[in-house]
């Protein structure tokens, strides 16, 4: 059965509409992160850089042996240091950085 003026059957129109809807769903599924997620990632990168700078600013620490990771403002310190005082100093330095919500200190003694 053909409708006047369209040249298409109802089934063809339904199929076209379904394909268009699926294409839109596929496009939105490939969209980038939300602006909030991107801001969070940027903030975490800035916090990580700030903590690394703070560690470098403490001459008693071997900052190149300390890894810094940040997720949603939670800083994780890992790696090896020479003394318990260095463990405490690294955590204290990390806490001075703006945006740090908490510090997970996983530093180990050599």
Secondary structure, 3 states (H helix, E strand, C coil): CCCCCCCCCHHHHHHHHHHHHHHHHHHHHCCCCCHHHHHHHHHHHHHHHHHHHHHHHCCCCCHHHEEEEEECCEEEEEEEECCHHHHHHHHHHHHCCCCCCEEEEEEEEC
